[in-house]
Amino acid sequence: MLLRKVNVVDGALALLDDTGLDGLTMRRLGEALGVRAGALYRHFPSKQALLDAMADRILESADLHLEPGPWDERGMILAGRLRDALLLHRDGARVVAGAYTAEPHTILFGNTSAALLREAGLPPRQAAWAVAAVSQYVIGHTIEEQARAELVEGGSWPEKMEAFAELADDVARSAFDADPQERFAYGLRLFLNGIRHELTAAD
């Protein structure tokens, strides 16, 4: 089989879904693709380069088309689509976290998000910072969300919850055992309210 870059990324994402990020090694990927690990380095000089390509493929699945409307509603939609893209793959958020990749779809997502905030009235520098802050929130929230899902699936979540016995029951439930989508939307609104305050202060 002629090994191409796209096949390597496809195989890496499939292995990621099967083993998680900690189980993703170049040796295992080579075995899954039926090649020696050295063959992978002809396409990707390092594992980090492969992770960058995987991160970009994950972001490629985020739909960037937005209907006209208020900037904050479109921002909520865009951030939600980023979360959805991260959730498509096991440990997807961990792959994207800290990638700092200059791959095409990663750049497109950042530029689209920044343009939305510039159109709303934020100066370019603040728009870039706001995009970074919101993206880091989405990624961080989704890392925790996926980690919790692993604990639930493995049956150890109740034991983890017992560790918070000193917290009031309503705090424990609200902070750790509430619906992830509901908590995500609440935190995102906090960020958007902060951006709205920046826009108002600039008027």
Backbone as CSV, one residue per row, in Angstrom:
resi,resn,N_x,N_y,N_z,CA_x,CA_y,CA_z,C_x,C_y,C_z
1,MET,0.842,-1.193,0.000,0.000,0.000,0.000,0.882,1.250,0.000
2,LEU,0.567,2.180,-0.898,1.286,3.450,-0.936,0.798,4.307,0.224
3,LEU,1.718,4.610,1.134,1.361,5.359,2.331,1.389,6.851,2.023
4,ARG,0.264,7.518,2.242,0.185,8.958,2.016,-0.091,9.656,3.340
5,LYS,0.146,10.967,3.345,-0.070,11.746,4.568,-1.486,11.572,5.094
6,VAL,-2.447,11.652,4.189,-3.846,11.577,4.604,-4.142,10.235,5.257
7,ASN,-3.509,9.157,4.752,-3.723,7.837,5.355,-3.142,7.765,6.758
8,VAL,-1.995,8.423,6.952,-1.373,8.428,8.268,-2.270,9.156,9.268
9,VAL,-2.806,10.321,8.869,-3.676,11.081,9.768,-4.958,10.302,10.049
10,ASP,-5.524,9.705,9.020,-6.725,8.878,9.215,-6.448,7.764,10.220
11,GLY,-5.327,7.083,10.028,-4.982,5.990,10.919,-4.714,6.462,12.336
12,ALA,-4.073,7.628,12.454,-3.771,8.163,13.784,-5.054,8.519,14.529
13,LEU,-6.021,9.088,13.836,-7.288,9.438,14.489,-8.061,8.185,14.884
14,ALA,-7.997,7.152,14.044,-8.654,5.888,14.390,-7.998,5.265,15.614
15,LEU,-6.669,5.307,15.670,-5.960,4.760,16.830,-6.249,5.593,18.071
16,LEU,-6.344,6.905,17.897,-6.696,7.786,19.011,-8.040,7.380,19.604
17,ASP,-9.020,7.142,18.748,-10.343,6.749,19.234,-10.299,5.414,19.963
18,ASP,-9.378,4.561,19.562,-9.296,3.216,20.153,-8.524,3.208,21.466
19,THR,-7.403,3.942,21.525,-6.513,3.840,22.676,-6.429,5.100,23.516
20,GLY,-6.902,6.245,22.990,-6.702,7.512,23.671,-5.322,8.065,23.357
21,LEU,-5.086,9.308,23.744,-3.828,9.968,23.404,-2.632,9.268,24.030
22,ASP,-2.777,8.773,25.246,-1.644,8.133,25.919,-1.216,6.845,25.223
23,GLY,-2.129,6.235,24.494,-1.796,4.994,23.797,-1.340,5.199,22.362
24,LEU,-1.336,6.450,21.915,-0.952,6.754,20.538,0.566,6.897,20.441
25,THR,1.208,5.906,19.860,2.648,5.963,19.632,2.911,5.714,18.153
26,MET,4.060,6.146,17.687,4.399,5.935,16.279,4.529,4.431,15.990
27,ARG,5.027,3.676,16.963,5.157,2.227,16.760,3.784,1.586,16.586
28,ARG,2.852,1.922,17.483,1.505,1.349,17.377,0.818,1.787,16.094
29,LEU,1.042,3.041,15.707,0.421,3.528,14.479,0.982,2.781,13.278
30,GLY,2.288,2.566,13.272,2.887,1.814,12.183,2.305,0.407,12.094
31,GLU,2.139,-0.234,13.241,1.548,-1.581,13.260,0.130,-1.556,12.716
32,ALA,-0.641,-0.530,13.103,-2.029,-0.435,12.644,-2.100,-0.222,11.136
33,LEU,-1.109,0.482,10.593,-1.100,0.769,9.156,-0.336,-0.282,8.358
34,GLY,0.285,-1.230,9.063,1.018,-2.289,8.382,2.356,-1.850,7.821
35,VAL,2.978,-0.867,8.470,4.289,-0.385,8.024,5.205,-0.261,9.233
36,ARG,6.481,-0.103,8.969,7.421,0.173,10.050,7.259,1.618,10.495
37,ALA,7.529,1.862,11.759,7.367,3.220,12.287,8.214,4.222,11.515
38,GLY,9.371,3.767,11.037,10.248,4.663,10.290,9.591,5.233,9.046
39,ALA,8.663,4.467,8.449,7.989,4.949,7.241,7.122,6.165,7.533
40,LEU,6.646,6.269,8.762,5.793,7.396,9.121,6.583,8.698,9.137
41,TYR,7.867,8.593,9.483,8.691,9.794,9.601,9.032,10.401,8.247
42,ARG,8.748,9.693,7.168,8.919,10.291,5.841,7.866,11.357,5.590
43,HIS,6.722,11.220,6.287,5.637,12.192,6.131,5.595,13.183,7.288
44,PHE,5.967,12.714,8.474,5.940,13.569,9.664,7.263,13.401,10.406
45,PRO,8.055,14.462,10.501,9.386,14.341,11.098,9.381,14.044,12.591
46,SER,8.244,14.223,13.235,8.147,13.973,14.669,6.701,13.645,15.013
47,LYS,6.516,13.099,16.203,5.153,12.831,16.656,4.384,14.126,16.794
48,GLN,5.044,15.212,17.238,4.361,16.484,17.383,3.838,16.986,16.042
49,ALA,4.604,16.786,14.989,4.145,17.186,13.657,2.880,16.421,13.276
50,LEU,2.846,15.142,13.638,1.639,14.349,13.389,0.472,14.870,14.215
51,LEU,0.713,15.183,15.480,-0.354,15.713,16.330,-0.875,17.034,15.790
52,ASP,0.014,17.857,15.232,-0.423,19.117,14.632,-1.382,18.858,13.472
53,ALA,-1.037,17.881,12.646,-1.906,17.538,11.517,-3.231,16.965,11.994
54,MET,-3.184,16.180,13.069,-4.421,15.642,13.631,-5.286,16.761,14.192
55,ALA,-4.652,17.716,14.863,-5.397,18.849,15.416,-6.080,19.628,14.302
56,ASP,-5.369,19.827,13.198,-5.957,20.570,12.090,-7.122,19.810,11.472
57,ARG,-6.982,18.488,11.385,-8.091,17.682,10.841,-9.308,17.781,11.764
58,ILE,-9.074,17.788,13.065,-10.186,17.918,14.013,-10.895,19.254,13.805
59,LEU,-10.124,20.324,13.638,-10.724,21.642,13.445,-11.394,21.759,12.080
60,GLU,-10.951,20.964,11.122,-11.573,20.980,9.800,-13.050,20.616,9.885
61,SER,-13.407,19.805,10.862,-14.795,19.355,10.985,-15.713,20.411,11.589
62,ALA,-15.158,21.529,12.067,-15.985,22.599,12.633,-16.558,23.454,11.505
63,ASP,-17.863,23.507,11.418,-18.547,24.293,10.384,-18.398,25.783,10.704
64,LEU,-17.769,26.529,9.806,-17.523,27.951,10.040,-18.556,28.848,9.373
65,HIS,-19.525,28.256,8.688,-20.556,29.069,8.043,-21.539,29.577,9.095
66,LEU,-21.727,30.888,9.137,-22.623,31.496,10.114,-23.644,32.374,9.410
67,GLU,-24.885,32.215,9.784,-25.929,33.076,9.249,-25.791,34.470,9.864
68,PRO,-26.232,35.512,9.157,-26.193,36.867,9.728,-26.972,36.930,11.041
69,GLY,-26.485,37.752,11.959,-27.141,37.895,13.246,-26.253,38.623,14.220
70,PRO,-26.705,38.809,15.459,-25.887,39.478,16.474,-24.568,38.750,16.673
71,TRP,-23.518,39.517,16.934,-22.180,38.932,17.056,-22.102,37.900,18.183
72,ASP,-22.810,38.166,19.310,-22.698,37.250,20.438,-23.397,35.925,20.167
73,GLU,-24.506,35.960,19.421,-25.182,34.710,19.068,-24.317,33.885,18.126
74,ARG,-23.682,34.558,17.178,-22.798,33.846,16.251,-21.556,33.334,16.980
75,GLY,-21.069,34.118,17.932,-19.924,33.658,18.713,-20.261,32.431,19.536
76,MET,-21.458,32.395,20.101,-21.903,31.235,20.869,-21.963,29.997,19.967
77,ILE,-22.467,30.191,18.767,-22.564,29.077,17.819,-21.176,28.579,17.432
78,LEU,-20.280,29.514,17.142,-18.939,29.145,16.700,-18.186,28.384,17.796
79,ALA,-18.278,28.866,19.030,-17.619,28.179,20.143,-18.227,26.798,20.360
80,GLY,-19.537,26.697,20.206,-20.197,25.400,20.343,-19.749,24.413,19.277
81,ARG,-19.507,24.926,18.074,-19.044,24.048,17.002,-17.609,23.592,17.251
82,LEU,-16.807,24.448,17.863,-15.458,24.027,18.239,-15.539,22.890,19.247
83,ARG,-16.377,23.044,20.250,-16.548,21.971,21.245,-17.024,20.687,20.574
84,ASP,-17.993,20.800,19.681,-18.502,19.613,18.990,-17.393,18.909,18.212
85,ALA,-16.533,19.701,17.560,-15.432,19.111,16.790,-14.463,18.379,17.707
86,LEU,-14.173,18.962,18.850,-13.256,18.322,19.803,-13.838,17.025,20.338
87,LEU,-15.148,16.989,20.512,-15.804,15.806,21.069,-15.944,14.661,20.065
88,LEU,-15.655,14.928,18.796,-15.794,13.882,17.786,-14.777,12.762,17.978
89,HIS,-13.676,13.080,18.611,-12.623,12.078,18.802,-12.241,11.987,20.270
90,ARG,-11.976,10.789,20.718,-11.493,10.571,22.079,-10.223,11.398,22.300
91,ASP,-10.195,12.142,23.390,-9.066,13.017,23.706,-8.824,14.069,22.629
92,GLY,-9.863,14.387,21.872,-9.704,15.389,20.818,-9.243,16.730,21.350
93,ALA,-9.756,17.115,22.520,-9.364,18.401,23.103,-7.902,18.393,23.528
94,ARG,-7.419,17.270,24.022,-6.008,17.175,24.422,-5.095,17.263,23.205
95,VAL,-5.523,16.725,22.083,-4.717,16.806,20.862,-4.581,18.254,20.413
96,VAL,-5.681,18.987,20.475,-5.675,20.375,20.002,-4.976,21.292,21.002
97,ALA,-5.066,20.978,22.295,-4.488,21.844,23.325,-2.988,21.994,23.121
98,GLY,-2.526,23.221,23.083,-1.098,23.483,22.995,-0.468,23.134,21.672
99,ALA,-1.290,22.843,20.642,-0.723,22.472,19.340,-0.027,23.667,18.686
100,TYR,-0.593,24.850,18.844,-0.027,26.063,18.233,0.358,25.797,16.785
101,THR,-0.520,25.109,16.088,-0.217,24.729,14.716,-0.612,25.830,13.740
102,ALA,0.175,25.951,12.680,-0.121,26.921,11.626,-0.741,26.221,10.421
103,GLU,-1.419,25.117,10.678,-2.083,24.389,9.602,-3.305,25.178,9.120
104,PRO,-3.753,24.940,7.878,-4.771,25.789,7.237,-6.084,25.943,8.004
105,HIS,-6.665,24.840,8.484,-7.980,24.932,9.115,-7.905,25.566,10.506
106,THR,-6.766,25.390,11.163,-6.565,26.049,12.453,-6.503,27.558,12.263
107,ILE,-5.750,27.996,11.251,-5.648,29.418,10.952,-7.010,29.978,10.538
108,LEU,-7.736,29.222,9.703,-9.041,29.681,9.245,-10.006,29.859,10.407
109,PHE,-9.989,28.924,11.351,-10.882,29.047,12.503,-10.535,30.295,13.315
110,GLY,-9.257,30.520,13.559,-8.835,31.692,14.315,-9.180,32.987,13.611
111,ASN,-8.937,33.016,12.297,-9.233,34.232,11.534,-10.727,34.517,11.487
112,THR,-11.522,33.474,11.337,-12.983,33.651,11.306,-13.481,34.187,12.635
113,SER,-12.980,33.645,13.726,-13.394,34.081,15.058,-12.968,35.525,15.320
114,ALA,-11.728,35.859,14.960,-11.229,37.215,15.183,-11.987,38.224,14.340
115,ALA,-12.311,37.852,13.096,-13.054,38.755,12.225,-14.430,39.056,12.813
116,LEU,-15.057,38.066,13.412,-16.362,38.268,14.041,-16.279,39.329,15.132
117,LEU,-15.229,39.274,15.946,-15.085,40.224,17.044,-14.642,41.599,16.552
118,ARG,-13.848,41.625,15.496,-13.475,42.929,14.925,-14.695,43.623,14.338
119,GLU,-15.548,42.858,13.690,-16.786,43.428,13.148,-17.682,43.961,14.262
120,ALA,-17.611,43.310,15.424,-18.411,43.771,16.563,-17.865,45.061,17.146
121,GLY,-16.581,45.355,16.872,-16.021,46.616,17.350,-14.754,46.503,18.167
122,LEU,-14.260,45.295,18.415,-13.011,45.155,19.165,-11.821,45.500,18.274
123,PRO,-10.840,46.211,18.797,-9.606,46.435,18.037,-8.935,45.095,17.730
124,PRO,-8.131,45.036,16.667,-7.527,43.758,16.252,-6.778,43.038,17.369
125,ARG,-5.994,43.768,18.165,-5.212,43.110,19.213,-6.113,42.474,20.257
126,GLN,-7.120,43.233,20.721,-8.036,42.703,21.723,-8.883,41.560,21.159
127,ALA,-9.221,41.644,19.869,-9.989,40.570,19.237,-9.186,39.275,19.250
128,ALA,-7.882,39.378,18.955,-7.026,38.192,18.968,-6.920,37.610,20.374
129,TRP,-6.777,38.492,21.365,-6.699,38.016,22.749,-8.000,37.346,23.176
130,ALA,-9.118,37.948,22.787,-10.414,37.386,23.165,-10.616,36.012,22.531
131,VAL,-10.215,35.876,21.268,-10.318,34.567,20.605,-9.485,33.537,21.345
132,ALA,-8.260,33.919,21.742,-7.403,32.999,22.484,-8.046,32.595,23.809
133,ALA,-8.608,33.575,24.524,-9.210,33.294,25.827,-10.405,32.356,25.696
134,VAL,-11.281,32.638,24.742,-12.467,31.803,24.565,-12.072,30.409,24.085
135,SER,-11.118,30.340,23.150,-10.680,29.033,22.647,-10.071,28.198,23.766
136,GLN,-9.282,28.842,24.624,-8.680,28.116,25.738,-9.747,27.628,26.717
137,TYR,-10.795,28.427,26.906,-11.905,27.977,27.754,-12.575,26.744,27.140
138,VAL,-12.870,26.818,25.841,-13.554,25.700,25.184,-12.704,24.433,25.266
139,ILE,-11.418,24.569,24.963,-10.530,23.402,24.991,-10.414,22.856,26.410
140,GLY,-10.191,23.741,27.381,-10.052,23.290,28.769,-11.309,22.623,29.283
141,HIS,-12.460,23.211,29.001,-13.725,22.614,29.424,-13.892,21.228,28.812
142,THR,-13.547,21.119,27.522,-13.755,19.845,26.834,-12.769,18.790,27.299
143,ILE,-11.542,19.188,27.659,-10.601,18.228,28.248,-11.206,17.623,29.510
144,GLU,-11.743,18.477,30.388,-12.358,17.990,31.619,-13.595,17.143,31.316
145,GLU,-14.354,17.555,30.322,-15.567,16.825,29.952,-15.223,15.420,29.454
146,GLN,-14.181,15.335,28.638,-13.791,14.023,28.114,-13.153,13.158,29.195
147,ALA,-12.414,13.792,30.098,-11.836,13.030,31.219,-12.941,12.466,32.100
148,ARG,-13.968,13.275,32.360,-15.098,12.805,33.184,-15.803,11.636,32.499
149,ALA,-15.966,11.739,31.173,-16.627,10.659,30.436,-15.848,9.351,30.558
150,GLU,-14.513,9.455,30.541,-13.677,8.252,30.704,-13.889,7.644,32.091
151,LEU,-13.971,8.506,33.113,-14.173,8.006,34.474,-15.553,7.364,34.635
152,VAL,-16.549,7.971,34.014,-17.899,7.409,34.068,-17.919,6.047,33.380
153,GLU,-17.301,5.987,32.196,-17.287,4.735,31.443,-16.530,3.654,32.201
154,GLY,-15.466,4.048,32.897,-14.676,3.076,33.641,-15.254,2.720,34.998
155,GLY,-16.347,3.380,35.395,-17.018,3.060,36.645,-16.418,3.686,37.887
156,SER,-15.448,4.595,37.722,-14.789,5.178,38.897,-15.294,6.572,39.242
157,TRP,-16.309,7.065,38.491,-16.810,8.399,38.782,-17.438,8.516,40.173
158,PRO,-18.256,7.561,40.624,-18.826,7.672,41.977,-17.746,7.791,43.050
159,GLU,-16.649,7.061,42.879,-15.551,7.138,43.842,-14.932,8.530,43.835
160,LYS,-14.808,9.107,42.652,-14.269,10.461,42.555,-15.190,11.459,43.251
161,MET,-16.478,11.277,43.071,-17.434,12.188,43.696,-17.359,12.098,45.217
162,GLU,-17.082,10.908,45.734,-16.965,10.744,47.185,-15.799,11.557,47.745
163,ALA,-14.807,11.811,46.906,-13.644,12.583,47.345,-14.017,14.027,47.662
164,PHE,-15.158,14.456,47.149,-15.617,15.821,47.391,-16.676,15.865,48.492
165,ALA,-16.624,14.896,49.387,-17.644,14.785,50.428,-17.690,16.007,51.331
166,GLU,-16.567,16.714,51.454,-16.547,17.888,52.328,-17.271,19.076,51.718
167,LEU,-17.516,19.027,50.433,-18.278,20.098,49.795,-19.764,19.879,50.048
168,ALA,-20.504,20.976,50.063,-21.958,20.844,50.167,-22.472,20.066,48.962
169,ASP,-23.524,19.297,49.173,-24.039,18.442,48.102,-24.378,19.227,46.843
170,ASP,-24.998,20.403,47.019,-25.399,21.159,45.837,-24.182,21.690,45.086
171,VAL,-23.104,22.017,45.815,-21.867,22.465,45.163,-21.250,21.325,44.365
172,ALA,-21.170,20.152,44.971,-20.591,19.002,44.288,-21.378,18.663,43.027
173,ARG,-22.679,18.640,43.132,-23.505,18.314,41.968,-23.367,19.375,40.884
174,SER,-23.421,20.647,41.290,-23.385,21.720,40.309,-22.024,21.833,39.636
175,ALA,-20.971,21.677,40.414,-19.634,21.882,39.862,-19.108,20.673,39.103
176,PHE,-19.457,19.476,39.534,-18.818,18.291,38.978,-19.774,17.305,38.318
177,ASP,-21.030,17.319,38.675,-21.932,16.274,38.193,-23.105,16.832,37.404
178,ALA,-23.013,18.108,37.017,-24.091,18.720,36.243,-23.934,18.377,34.759
179,ASP,-24.943,18.694,33.988,-24.908,18.447,32.550,-23.776,19.269,31.919
180,PRO,-22.819,18.629,31.218,-21.689,19.366,30.651,-22.098,20.457,29.678
181,GLN,-23.114,20.192,28.881,-23.575,21.191,27.922,-24.082,22.441,28.637
182,GLU,-24.815,22.245,29.712,-25.370,23.380,30.466,-24.249,24.188,31.107
183,ARG,-23.273,23.508,31.709,-22.145,24.223,32.322,-21.309,24.939,31.273
184,PHE,-21.130,24.291,30.127,-20.366,24.907,29.043,-21.023,26.204,28.587
185,ALA,-22.333,26.154,28.374,-23.044,27.340,27.907,-22.984,28.468,28.932
186,TYR,-23.065,28.125,30.206,-22.993,29.151,31.254,-21.624,29.827,31.246
187,GLY,-20.565,29.037,31.225,-19.226,29.609,31.214,-18.976,30.445,29.973
188,LEU,-19.479,29.989,28.839,-19.303,30.737,27.599,-20.010,32.081,27.664
189,ARG,-21.195,32.094,28.264,-21.910,33.378,28.410,-21.105,34.353,29.269
190,LEU,-20.404,33.851,30.281,-19.561,34.724,31.096,-18.503,35.398,30.232
191,PHE,-17.888,34.641,29.356,-16.878,35.214,28.464,-17.502,36.237,27.519
192,LEU,-18.640,35.898,26.941,-19.278,36.811,25.996,-19.745,38.077,26.693
193,ASN,-20.198,37.948,27.935,-20.582,39.150,28.694,-19.369,40.034,28.938
194,GLY,-18.209,39.422,29.179,-16.989,40.199,29.354,-16.607,40.937,28.087
195,ILE,-16.737,40.265,26.938,-16.448,40.919,25.662,-17.441,42.047,25.415
196,ARG,-18.706,41.813,25.754,-19.730,42.865,25.597,-19.382,44.079,26.445
197,HIS,-18.867,43.840,27.652,-18.448,44.945,28.516,-17.295,45.716,27.868
198,GLU,-16.354,45.008,27.265,-15.242,45.682,26.578,-15.766,46.565,25.455
199,LEU,-16.740,46.060,24.705,-17.300,46.843,23.607,-18.012,48.086,24.127
200,THR,-18.743,47.939,25.237,-19.455,49.077,25.820,-18.483,50.104,26.355
201,ALA,-17.406,49.648,27.000,-16.423,50.564,27.570,-15.692,51.334,26.499
202,ALA,-15.612,50.760,25.308,-14.881,51.419,24.219,-15.717,52.487,23.524
203,ASP,-17.035,52.444,23.733,-17.923,53.436,23.089,-17.736,54.830,23.680
